[in-house]
Amino acid sequence: MDKRKVINAYRRGFLTAQECAQVLGIERQQLDDLLTDGAEDLYRHSSTTAGHRQSATK
């Protein structure tokens, strides 16, 4: 699913912040930071998170 659509669904009230973060695969605090930084940073933020998760599971 397009991550921008998930953010838009949250902003329109279709998802809670926790649900939005869960769909995006990020922590709630990261979602708050992301929304503060702006949606343009969504892809940079999520790719950083994915790299962090991979190293944590090894």
mmCIF file as Biopython writes it, N, C-alpha, C and O atoms, coordinates in Angstrom:
data_model
#
loop_
_atom_site.group_PDB
_atom_site.id
_atom_site.type_symbol
_atom_site.label_atom_id
_atom_site.label_alt_id
_atom_site.label_comp_id
_atom_site.label_asym_id
_atom_site.label_entity_id
_atom_site.label_seq_id
_atom_site.pdbx_PDB_ins_code
_atom_site.Cartn_x
_atom_site.Cartn_y
_atom_site.Cartn_z
_atom_site.occupancy
_atom_site.B_iso_or_equiv
_atom_site.auth_seq_id
_atom_site.auth_asym_id
_atom_site.pdbx_PDB_model_num
ATOM 1   N N  . MET A ? 1  ? 0.843   -1.182  0.000  1.0 0.0 1  A 1 
ATOM 2   C CA . MET A ? 1  ? 0.000   0.000   0.000  1.0 0.0 1  A 1 
ATOM 3   C C  . MET A ? 1  ? 0.885   1.241   0.000  1.0 0.0 1  A 1 
ATOM 4   O O  . MET A ? 1  ? 1.932   1.266   0.646  1.0 0.0 1  A 1 
ATOM 5   N N  . ASP A ? 2  ? 0.465   2.246   -0.712 1.0 0.0 2  A 1 
ATOM 6   C CA . ASP A ? 2  ? 1.191   3.503   -0.781 1.0 0.0 2  A 1 
ATOM 7   C C  . ASP A ? 2  ? 1.182   4.160   0.604  1.0 0.0 2  A 1 
ATOM 8   O O  . ASP A ? 2  ? 0.120   4.383   1.185  1.0 0.0 2  A 1 
ATOM 9   N N  . LYS A ? 3  ? 2.344   4.459   1.110  1.0 0.0 3  A 1 
ATOM 10  C CA . LYS A ? 3  ? 2.469   5.018   2.450  1.0 0.0 3  A 1 
ATOM 11  C C  . LYS A ? 3  ? 1.790   6.375   2.569  1.0 0.0 3  A 1 
ATOM 12  O O  . LYS A ? 3  ? 1.293   6.732   3.637  1.0 0.0 3  A 1 
ATOM 13  N N  . ARG A ? 4  ? 1.767   7.127   1.483  1.0 0.0 4  A 1 
ATOM 14  C CA . ARG A ? 4  ? 1.081   8.421   1.513  1.0 0.0 4  A 1 
ATOM 15  C C  . ARG A ? 4  ? -0.418  8.237   1.732  1.0 0.0 4  A 1 
ATOM 16  O O  . ARG A ? 4  ? -1.057  9.062   2.384  1.0 0.0 4  A 1 
ATOM 17  N N  . LYS A ? 5  ? -0.976  7.166   1.193  1.0 0.0 5  A 1 
ATOM 18  C CA . LYS A ? 5  ? -2.406  6.894   1.392  1.0 0.0 5  A 1 
ATOM 19  C C  . LYS A ? 5  ? -2.700  6.569   2.845  1.0 0.0 5  A 1 
ATOM 20  O O  . LYS A ? 5  ? -3.741  6.957   3.374  1.0 0.0 5  A 1 
ATOM 21  N N  . VAL A ? 6  ? -1.786  5.859   3.490  1.0 0.0 6  A 1 
ATOM 22  C CA . VAL A ? 6  ? -1.960  5.524   4.906  1.0 0.0 6  A 1 
ATOM 23  C C  . VAL A ? 6  ? -1.942  6.810   5.735  1.0 0.0 6  A 1 
ATOM 24  O O  . VAL A ? 6  ? -2.779  6.995   6.619  1.0 0.0 6  A 1 
ATOM 25  N N  . ILE A ? 7  ? -0.981  7.700   5.445  1.0 0.0 7  A 1 
ATOM 26  C CA . ILE A ? 7  ? -0.900  8.980   6.153  1.0 0.0 7  A 1 
ATOM 27  C C  . ILE A ? 7  ? -2.175  9.790   5.932  1.0 0.0 7  A 1 
ATOM 28  O O  . ILE A ? 7  ? -2.719  10.371  6.871  1.0 0.0 7  A 1 
ATOM 29  N N  . ASN A ? 8  ? -2.643  9.824   4.695  1.0 0.0 8  A 1 
ATOM 30  C CA . ASN A ? 8  ? -3.877  10.562  4.393  1.0 0.0 8  A 1 
ATOM 31  C C  . ASN A ? 8  ? -5.077  9.962   5.116  1.0 0.0 8  A 1 
ATOM 32  O O  . ASN A ? 8  ? -5.943  10.697  5.591  1.0 0.0 8  A 1 
ATOM 33  N N  . ALA A ? 9  ? -5.137  8.639   5.205  1.0 0.0 9  A 1 
ATOM 34  C CA . ALA A ? 9  ? -6.235  7.990   5.929  1.0 0.0 9  A 1 
ATOM 35  C C  . ALA A ? 9  ? -6.195  8.377   7.405  1.0 0.0 9  A 1 
ATOM 36  O O  . ALA A ? 9  ? -7.242  8.596   8.013  1.0 0.0 9  A 1 
ATOM 37  N N  . TYR A ? 10 ? -5.011  8.461   7.978  1.0 0.0 10 A 1 
ATOM 38  C CA . TYR A ? 10 ? -4.870  8.898   9.374  1.0 0.0 10 A 1 
ATOM 39  C C  . TYR A ? 10 ? -5.339  10.341  9.530  1.0 0.0 10 A 1 
ATOM 40  O O  . TYR A ? 10 ? -6.095  10.666  10.445 1.0 0.0 10 A 1 
ATOM 41  N N  . ARG A ? 11 ? -4.880  11.196  8.628  1.0 0.0 11 A 1 
ATOM 42  C CA . ARG A ? 11 ? -5.243  12.616  8.719  1.0 0.0 11 A 1 
ATOM 43  C C  . ARG A ? 11 ? -6.737  12.841  8.534  1.0 0.0 11 A 1 
ATOM 44  O O  . ARG A ? 11 ? -7.297  13.791  9.082  1.0 0.0 11 A 1 
ATOM 45  N N  . ARG A ? 12 ? -7.378  11.977  7.771  1.0 0.0 12 A 1 
ATOM 46  C CA . ARG A ? 12 ? -8.824  12.106  7.551  1.0 0.0 12 A 1 
ATOM 47  C C  . ARG A ? 12 ? -9.642  11.422  8.642  1.0 0.0 12 A 1 
ATOM 48  O O  . ARG A ? 12 ? -10.870 11.515  8.642  1.0 0.0 12 A 1 
ATOM 49  N N  . GLY A ? 13 ? -8.979  10.741  9.567  1.0 0.0 13 A 1 
ATOM 50  C CA . GLY A ? 13 ? -9.674  10.149  10.702 1.0 0.0 13 A 1 
ATOM 51  C C  . GLY A ? 13 ? -10.104 8.704   10.517 1.0 0.0 13 A 1 
ATOM 52  O O  . GLY A ? 13 ? -10.854 8.175   11.338 1.0 0.0 13 A 1 
ATOM 53  N N  . PHE A ? 14 ? -9.642  8.055   9.455  1.0 0.0 14 A 1 
ATOM 54  C CA . PHE A ? 14 ? -10.011 6.663   9.216  1.0 0.0 14 A 1 
ATOM 55  C C  . PHE A ? 14 ? -9.165  5.693   10.036 1.0 0.0 14 A 1 
ATOM 56  O O  . PHE A ? 14 ? -9.576  4.558   10.277 1.0 0.0 14 A 1 
ATOM 57  N N  . LEU A ? 15 ? -7.980  6.141   10.466 1.0 0.0 15 A 1 
ATOM 58  C CA . LEU A ? 15 ? -7.084  5.315   11.273 1.0 0.0 15 A 1 
ATOM 59  C C  . LEU A ? 15 ? -6.673  6.093   12.519 1.0 0.0 15 A 1 
ATOM 60  O O  . LEU A ? 15 ? -6.580  7.320   12.488 1.0 0.0 15 A 1 
ATOM 61  N N  . THR A ? 16 ? -6.430  5.382   13.604 1.0 0.0 16 A 1 
ATOM 62  C CA . THR A ? 16 ? -5.821  6.015   14.772 1.0 0.0 16 A 1 
ATOM 63  C C  . THR A ? 16 ? -4.326  6.141   14.507 1.0 0.0 16 A 1 
ATOM 64  O O  . THR A ? 16 ? -3.798  5.536   13.574 1.0 0.0 16 A 1 
ATOM 65  N N  . ALA A ? 17 ? -3.657  6.923   15.326 1.0 0.0 17 A 1 
ATOM 66  C CA . ALA A ? 17 ? -2.213  7.081   15.169 1.0 0.0 17 A 1 
ATOM 67  C C  . ALA A ? 17 ? -1.514  5.735   15.349 1.0 0.0 17 A 1 
ATOM 68  O O  . ALA A ? 17 ? -0.572  5.420   14.621 1.0 0.0 17 A 1 
ATOM 69  N N  . GLN A ? 18 ? -1.969  4.948   16.310 1.0 0.0 18 A 1 
ATOM 70  C CA . GLN A ? 18 ? -1.354  3.639   16.554 1.0 0.0 18 A 1 
ATOM 71  C C  . GLN A ? 18 ? -1.558  2.715   15.357 1.0 0.0 18 A 1 
ATOM 72  O O  . GLN A ? 18 ? -0.630  2.013   14.955 1.0 0.0 18 A 1 
ATOM 73  N N  . GLU A ? 19 ? -2.765  2.705   14.783 1.0 0.0 19 A 1 
ATOM 74  C CA . GLU A ? 19 ? -3.038  1.877   13.604 1.0 0.0 19 A 1 
ATOM 75  C C  . GLU A ? 19 ? -2.194  2.319   12.415 1.0 0.0 19 A 1 
ATOM 76  O O  . GLU A ? 19 ? -1.667  1.489   11.674 1.0 0.0 19 A 1 
ATOM 77  N N  . CYS A ? 20 ? -2.071  3.614   12.242 1.0 0.0 20 A 1 
ATOM 78  C CA . CYS A ? 20 ? -1.273  4.159   11.144 1.0 0.0 20 A 1 
ATOM 79  C C  . CYS A ? 20 ? 0.177   3.714   11.277 1.0 0.0 20 A 1 
ATOM 80  O O  . CYS A ? 20 ? 0.778   3.249   10.308 1.0 0.0 20 A 1 
ATOM 81  N N  . ALA A ? 21 ? 0.734   3.852   12.457 1.0 0.0 21 A 1 
ATOM 82  C CA . ALA A ? 21 ? 2.118   3.439   12.689 1.0 0.0 21 A 1 
ATOM 83  C C  . ALA A ? 21 ? 2.281   1.946   12.440 1.0 0.0 21 A 1 
ATOM 84  O O  . ALA A ? 21 ? 3.282   1.511   11.871 1.0 0.0 21 A 1 
ATOM 85  N N  . GLN A ? 22 ? 1.305   1.172   12.865 1.0 0.0 22 A 1 
ATOM 86  C CA . GLN A ? 22 ? 1.382   -0.277  12.688 1.0 0.0 22 A 1 
ATOM 87  C C  . GLN A ? 22 ? 1.371   -0.649  11.202 1.0 0.0 22 A 1 
ATOM 88  O O  . GLN A ? 22 ? 2.147   -1.503  10.773 1.0 0.0 22 A 1 
ATOM 89  N N  . VAL A ? 23 ? 0.505   -0.020  10.423 1.0 0.0 23 A 1 
ATOM 90  C CA . VAL A ? 23 ? 0.438   -0.293  8.983  1.0 0.0 23 A 1 
ATOM 91  C C  . VAL A ? 23 ? 1.758   0.095   8.315  1.0 0.0 23 A 1 
ATOM 92  O O  . VAL A ? 23 ? 2.238   -0.604  7.422  1.0 0.0 23 A 1 
ATOM 93  N N  . LEU A ? 24 ? 2.337   1.205   8.750  1.0 0.0 24 A 1 
ATOM 94  C CA . LEU A ? 24 ? 3.600   1.659   8.169  1.0 0.0 24 A 1 
ATOM 95  C C  . LEU A ? 24 ? 4.789   0.848   8.656  1.0 0.0 24 A 1 
ATOM 96  O O  . LEU A ? 24 ? 5.860   0.885   8.048  1.0 0.0 24 A 1 
ATOM 97  N N  . GLY A ? 25 ? 4.610   0.123   9.738  1.0 0.0 25 A 1 
ATOM 98  C CA . GLY A ? 25 ? 5.698   -0.686  10.281 1.0 0.0 25 A 1 
ATOM 99  C C  . GLY A ? 25 ? 6.711   0.132   11.060 1.0 0.0 25 A 1 
ATOM 100 O O  . GLY A ? 25 ? 7.897   -0.197  11.085 1.0 0.0 25 A 1 
ATOM 101 N N  . ILE A ? 26 ? 6.239   1.209   11.705 1.0 0.0 26 A 1 
ATOM 102 C CA . ILE A ? 26 ? 7.118   2.056   12.503 1.0 0.0 26 A 1 
ATOM 103 C C  . ILE A ? 26 ? 6.537   2.212   13.901 1.0 0.0 26 A 1 
ATOM 104 O O  . ILE A ? 26 ? 5.379   1.876   14.149 1.0 0.0 26 A 1 
ATOM 105 N N  . GLU A ? 27 ? 7.353   2.722   14.802 1.0 0.0 27 A 1 
ATOM 106 C CA . GLU A ? 27 ? 6.900   2.984   16.163 1.0 0.0 27 A 1 
ATOM 107 C C  . GLU A ? 27 ? 6.047   4.246   16.182 1.0 0.0 27 A 1 
ATOM 108 O O  . GLU A ? 27 ? 6.175   5.103   15.307 1.0 0.0 27 A 1 
ATOM 109 N N  . ARG A ? 28 ? 5.180   4.357   17.180 1.0 0.0 28 A 1 
ATOM 110 C CA . ARG A ? 28 ? 4.296   5.514   17.290 1.0 0.0 28 A 1 
ATOM 111 C C  . ARG A ? 28 ? 5.093   6.816   17.368 1.0 0.0 28 A 1 
ATOM 112 O O  . ARG A ? 28 ? 4.718   7.805   16.739 1.0 0.0 28 A 1 
ATOM 113 N N  . GLN A ? 29 ? 6.177   6.828   18.126 1.0 0.0 29 A 1 
ATOM 114 C CA . GLN A ? 29 ? 7.003   8.039   18.246 1.0 0.0 29 A 1 
ATOM 115 C C  . GLN A ? 29 ? 7.581   8.438   16.892 1.0 0.0 29 A 1 
ATOM 116 O O  . GLN A ? 29 ? 7.672   9.625   16.578 1.0 0.0 29 A 1 
ATOM 117 N N  . GLN A ? 30 ? 7.970   7.452   16.093 1.0 0.0 30 A 1 
ATOM 118 C CA . GLN A ? 30 ? 8.501   7.747   14.761 1.0 0.0 30 A 1 
ATOM 119 C C  . GLN A ? 30 ? 7.421   8.380   13.893 1.0 0.0 30 A 1 
ATOM 120 O O  . GLN A ? 30 ? 7.711   9.265   13.088 1.0 0.0 30 A 1 
ATOM 121 N N  . LEU A ? 31 ? 6.176   7.933   14.053 1.0 0.0 31 A 1 
ATOM 122 C CA . LEU A ? 31 ? 5.071   8.534   13.303 1.0 0.0 31 A 1 
ATOM 123 C C  . LEU A ? 31 ? 4.905   9.991   13.705 1.0 0.0 31 A 1 
ATOM 124 O O  . LEU A ? 31 ? 4.753   10.862  12.849 1.0 0.0 31 A 1 
ATOM 125 N N  . ASP A ? 32 ? 4.934   10.255  15.005 1.0 0.0 32 A 1 
ATOM 126 C CA . ASP A ? 32 ? 4.818   11.635  15.468 1.0 0.0 32 A 1 
ATOM 127 C C  . ASP A ? 32 ? 5.931   12.501  14.890 1.0 0.0 32 A 1 
ATOM 128 O O  . ASP A ? 32 ? 5.683   13.618  14.436 1.0 0.0 32 A 1 
ATOM 129 N N  . ASP A ? 33 ? 7.161   11.982  14.908 1.0 0.0 33 A 1 
ATOM 130 C CA . ASP A ? 33 ? 8.297   12.712  14.342 1.0 0.0 33 A 1 
ATOM 131 C C  . ASP A ? 33 ? 8.112   12.917  12.844 1.0 0.0 33 A 1 
ATOM 132 O O  . ASP A ? 33 ? 8.395   13.991  12.314 1.0 0.0 33 A 1 
ATOM 133 N N  . LEU A ? 34 ? 7.644   11.895  12.180 1.0 0.0 34 A 1 
ATOM 134 C CA . LEU A ? 34 ? 7.422   11.950  10.738 1.0 0.0 34 A 1 
ATOM 135 C C  . LEU A ? 34 ? 6.410   13.030  10.377 1.0 0.0 34 A 1 
ATOM 136 O O  . LEU A ? 34 ? 6.620   13.797  9.437  1.0 0.0 34 A 1 
ATOM 137 N N  . LEU A ? 35 ? 5.327   13.086  11.117 1.0 0.0 35 A 1 
ATOM 138 C CA . LEU A ? 35 ? 4.293   14.075  10.832 1.0 0.0 35 A 1 
ATOM 139 C C  . LEU A ? 35 ? 4.783   15.482  11.141 1.0 0.0 35 A 1 
ATOM 140 O O  . LEU A ? 35 ? 4.351   16.446  10.509 1.0 0.0 35 A 1 
ATOM 141 N N  . THR A ? 36 ? 5.679   15.603  12.106 1.0 0.0 36 A 1 
ATOM 142 C CA . THR A ? 36 ? 6.270   16.896  12.423 1.0 0.0 36 A 1 
ATOM 143 C C  . THR A ? 36 ? 7.233   17.327  11.319 1.0 0.0 36 A 1 
ATOM 144 O O  . THR A ? 36 ? 7.247   18.487  10.909 1.0 0.0 36 A 1 
ATOM 145 N N  . ASP A ? 37 ? 8.040   16.368  10.844 1.0 0.0 37 A 1 
ATOM 146 C CA . ASP A ? 37 ? 9.029   16.648  9.792  1.0 0.0 37 A 1 
ATOM 147 C C  . ASP A ? 37 ? 8.369   16.905  8.448  1.0 0.0 37 A 1 
ATOM 148 O O  . ASP A ? 37 ? 8.869   17.700  7.653  1.0 0.0 37 A 1 
ATOM 149 N N  . GLY A ? 38 ? 7.262   16.246  8.192  1.0 0.0 38 A 1 
ATOM 150 C CA . GLY A ? 38 ? 6.573   16.379  6.916  1.0 0.0 38 A 1 
ATOM 151 C C  . GLY A ? 38 ? 6.518   15.045  6.194  1.0 0.0 38 A 1 
ATOM 152 O O  . GLY A ? 38 ? 7.407   14.210  6.358  1.0 0.0 38 A 1 
ATOM 153 N N  . ALA A ? 39 ? 5.490   14.843  5.406  1.0 0.0 39 A 1 
ATOM 154 C CA . ALA A ? 39 ? 5.275   13.574  4.721  1.0 0.0 39 A 1 
ATOM 155 C C  . ALA A ? 39 ? 6.335   13.296  3.663  1.0 0.0 39 A 1 
ATOM 156 O O  . ALA A ? 39 ? 6.507   12.141  3.272  1.0 0.0 39 A 1 
ATOM 157 N N  . GLU A ? 40 ? 7.061   14.323  3.179  1.0 0.0 40 A 1 
ATOM 158 C CA . GLU A ? 40 ? 8.105   14.094  2.182  1.0 0.0 40 A 1 
ATOM 159 C C  . GLU A ? 40 ? 9.189   13.182  2.732  1.0 0.0 40 A 1 
ATOM 160 O O  . GLU A ? 40 ? 9.830   12.448  1.981  1.0 0.0 40 A 1 
ATOM 161 N N  . ASP A ? 41 ? 9.395   13.229  4.042  1.0 0.0 41 A 1 
ATOM 162 C CA . ASP A ? 41 ? 10.445  12.440  4.667  1.0 0.0 41 A 1 
ATOM 163 C C  . ASP A ? 41 ? 10.015  11.001  4.937  1.0 0.0 41 A 1 
ATOM 164 O O  . ASP A ? 41 ? 10.787  10.224  5.500  1.0 0.0 41 A 1 
ATOM 165 N N  . LEU A ? 42 ? 8.814   10.639  4.550  1.0 0.0 42 A 1 
ATOM 166 C CA . LEU A ? 42 ? 8.275   9.311   4.844  1.0 0.0 42 A 1 
ATOM 167 C C  . LEU A ? 42 ? 9.185   8.202   4.342  1.0 0.0 42 A 1 
ATOM 168 O O  . LEU A ? 42 ? 9.472   7.258   5.079  1.0 0.0 42 A 1 
ATOM 169 N N  . TYR A ? 43 ? 9.639   8.301   3.112  1.0 0.0 43 A 1 
ATOM 170 C CA . TYR A ? 43 ? 10.435  7.223   2.545  1.0 0.0 43 A 1 
ATOM 171 C C  . TYR A ? 43 ? 11.819  7.147   3.176  1.0 0.0 43 A 1 
ATOM 172 O O  . TYR A ? 43 ? 12.339  6.055   3.406  1.0 0.0 43 A 1 
ATOM 173 N N  . ARG A ? 44 ? 12.413  8.292   3.456  1.0 0.0 44 A 1 
ATOM 174 C CA . ARG A ? 44 ? 13.716  8.306   4.118  1.0 0.0 44 A 1 
ATOM 175 C C  . ARG A ? 44 ? 13.595  7.706   5.509  1.0 0.0 44 A 1 
ATOM 176 O O  . ARG A ? 44 ? 14.442  6.912   5.920  1.0 0.0 44 A 1 
ATOM 177 N N  . HIS A ? 45 ? 12.562  8.075   6.226  1.0 0.0 45 A 1 
ATOM 178 C CA . HIS A ? 45 ? 12.342  7.622   7.593  1.0 0.0 45 A 1 
ATOM 179 C C  . HIS A ? 45 ? 12.093  6.112   7.639  1.0 0.0 45 A 1 
ATOM 180 O O  . HIS A ? 45 ? 12.667  5.416   8.476  1.0 0.0 45 A 1 
ATOM 181 N N  . SER A ? 46 ? 11.250  5.611   6.756  1.0 0.0 46 A 1 
ATOM 182 C CA . SER A ? 46 ? 10.905  4.187   6.793  1.0 0.0 46 A 1 
ATOM 183 C C  . SER A ? 46 ? 12.067  3.311   6.346  1.0 0.0 46 A 1 
ATOM 184 O O  . SER A ? 46 ? 12.213  2.197   6.850  1.0 0.0 46 A 1 
ATOM 185 N N  . SER A ? 47 ? 12.899  3.775   5.417  1.0 0.0 47 A 1 
ATOM 186 C CA . SER A ? 47 ? 14.041  2.967   4.997  1.0 0.0 47 A 1 
ATOM 187 C C  . SER A ? 47 ? 15.090  2.912   6.102  1.0 0.0 47 A 1 
ATOM 188 O O  . SER A ? 47 ? 15.770  1.897   6.254  1.0 0.0 47 A 1 
ATOM 189 N N  . THR A ? 48 ? 15.230  3.978   6.870  1.0 0.0 48 A 1 
ATOM 190 C CA . THR A ? 48 ? 16.143  3.981   8.015  1.0 0.0 48 A 1 
ATOM 191 C C  . THR A ? 48 ? 15.655  3.003   9.065  1.0 0.0 48 A 1 
ATOM 192 O O  . THR A ? 48 ? 16.455  2.270   9.646  1.0 0.0 48 A 1 
ATOM 193 N N  . THR A ? 49 ? 14.369  2.982   9.314  1.0 0.0 49 A 1 
ATOM 194 C CA . THR A ? 49 ? 13.776  2.075   10.297 1.0 0.0 49 A 1 
ATOM 195 C C  . THR A ? 49 ? 13.978  0.629   9.867  1.0 0.0 49 A 1 
ATOM 196 O O  . THR A ? 49 ? 14.320  -0.220  10.691 1.0 0.0 49 A 1 
ATOM 197 N N  . ALA A ? 50 ? 13.769  0.342   8.594  1.0 0.0 50 A 1 
ATOM 198 C CA . ALA A ? 50 ? 13.924  -1.034  8.103  1.0 0.0 50 A 1 
ATOM 199 C C  . ALA A ? 50 ? 15.341  -1.519  8.300  1.0 0.0 50 A 1 
ATOM 200 O O  . ALA A ? 50 ? 15.547  -2.666  8.697  1.0 0.0 50 A 1 
ATOM 201 N N  . GLY A ? 51 ? 16.320  -0.683  8.034  1.0 0.0 51 A 1 
ATOM 202 C CA . GLY A ? 51 ? 17.714  -1.056  8.234  1.0 0.0 51 A 1 
ATOM 203 C C  . GLY A ? 51 ? 18.019  -1.313  9.690  1.0 0.0 51 A 1 
ATOM 204 O O  . GLY A ? 51 ? 18.787  -2.217  10.020 1.0 0.0 51 A 1 
ATOM 205 N N  . HIS A ? 52 ? 17.423  -0.526  10.561 1.0 0.0 52 A 1 
ATOM 206 C CA . HIS A ? 52 ? 17.628  -0.695  11.997 1.0 0.0 52 A 1 
ATOM 207 C C  . HIS A ? 52 ? 17.038  -2.019  12.469 1.0 0.0 52 A 1 
ATOM 208 O O  . HIS A ? 52 ? 17.655  -2.727  13.266 1.0 0.0 52 A 1 
ATOM 209 N N  . ARG A ? 53 ? 15.855  -2.353  11.984 1.0 0.0 53 A 1 
ATOM 210 C CA . ARG A ? 53 ? 15.201  -3.593  12.383 1.0 0.0 53 A 1 
ATOM 211 C C  . ARG A ? 53 ? 15.997  -4.805  11.942 1.0 0.0 53 A 1 
ATOM 212 O O  . ARG A ? 53 ? 16.100  -5.777  12.690 1.0 0.0 53 A 1 
ATOM 213 N N  . GLN A ? 54 ? 16.561  -4.770  10.745 1.0 0.0 54 A 1 
ATOM 214 C CA . GLN A ? 54 ? 17.324  -5.913  10.245 1.0 0.0 54 A 1 
ATOM 215 C C  . GLN A ? 54 ? 18.541  -6.158  11.115 1.0 0.0 54 A 1 
ATOM 216 O O  . GLN A ? 54 ? 18.838  -7.308  11.439 1.0 0.0 54 A 1 
ATOM 217 N N  . SER A ? 55 ? 19.246  -5.119  11.499 1.0 0.0 55 A 1 
ATOM 218 C CA . SER A ? 55 ? 20.448  -5.307  12.312 1.0 0.0 55 A 1 
ATOM 219 C C  . SER A ? 55 ? 20.083  -5.748  13.722 1.0 0.0 55 A 1 
ATOM 220 O O  . SER A ? 55 ? 20.868  -6.441  14.369 1.0 0.0 55 A 1 
ATOM 221 N N  . ALA A ? 56 ? 18.921  -5.365  14.207 1.0 0.0 56 A 1 
ATOM 222 C CA . ALA A ? 56 ? 18.514  -5.735  15.564 1.0 0.0 56 A 1 
ATOM 223 C C  . ALA A ? 56 ? 18.146  -7.214  15.671 1.0 0.0 56 A 1 
ATOM 224 O O  . ALA A ? 56 ? 18.240  -7.804  16.747 1.0 0.0 56 A 1 
ATOM 225 N N  . THR A ? 57 ? 17.722  -7.817  14.543 1.0 0.0 57 A 1 
ATOM 226 C CA . THR A ? 57 ? 17.292  -9.211  14.599 1.0 0.0 57 A 1 
ATOM 227 C C  . THR A ? 57 ? 18.441  -10.179 14.371 1.0 0.0 57 A 1 
ATOM 228 O O  . THR A ? 57 ? 18.253  -11.385 14.530 1.0 0.0 57 A 1 
ATOM 229 N N  . LYS A ? 58 ? 19.614  -9.700  14.008 1.0 0.0 58 A 1 
ATOM 230 C CA . LYS A ? 58 ? 20.752  -10.588 13.726 1.0 0.0 58 A 1 
ATOM 231 C C  . LYS A ? 58 ? 21.452  -10.989 14.990 1.0 0.0 58 A 1 
ATOM 232 O O  . LYS A ? 58 ? 22.431  -11.733 14.944 1.0 0.0 58 A 1 
#
